[in-house]
Amino acid sequence: MSHPLTKPLNIKRIIMAGILVWVPLGITIFAIKLMVNLLDQSLLLLPYDLRPEQLLGFYLPGVGIIISTIIVISTGFIVTNIVGHRMMSVGEDLLNQIPLVRSIYSAVKQVTHTLLSQEKNSFRQVLLIEYPRKGTWTMAFQTGKAMDSFNEVTGKELITVFVPTTPNPTSGFILMLPESEVKKLDIDVEDALKFVMSLGVVMPGDKIEEMAKVDNTSLREILFNAKPNFSREKISKILNKKNNDDQNNDQRPK
């Protein structure tokens, strides 16, 4: 006979807990292994006799990361001076003479510049817009200002907005919206991308209250939907703080 205080094992919960541990860990290991194997291909640039497996007598994974880092730093050092910049311009001019290569290179360069550029308006502002209809809010990124010809036709100051798809944020839609119709969020681009890639499960904890205020969504509903990423104590703490703030606002003289 089982003890009356003994709870039966919840097999489903145990299996799910194991999956939640091993799936992210397995994908992380696979991604790291894939990156190491890919970067190790840079060893092919070395003469055969100078490759690590020839000098050491065995294969040493990860050496390609060091070689790739040296190549990237050296390339950056070269192209940041006048001579290297001119050499880069000549090389780009040659690539632009090849029809197929020109299209691929130009597109990849523009996307890379947009994602990695430190310029103020280059994929650095997270926005909340009403899309695809009024009352439905979507997270987006400002990629720049619209062309003057578009502003003249519409009679409004437009900005260019990128709406990513989930879970692959490298594809999406380009919209041009009046700046007055978008709401700017104080959220890091990295955190916003995590939100998109996780199907909305992973949320920036320190910015949740701001998002709830913007789209009038229940803070409690947001937190409990994101429960796998928040402990019960953290949820209670945020909710209590929210309730205290609301009470203080109600008690203020109007």
Summary of the structure (lengths in Angstrom):
residues: 254
radius of gyration: 25.7
end to end distance: 65.2
largest distance: 85.1
contacts: 591
relative contact order: 0.05
helix: 60%
strand: 13%
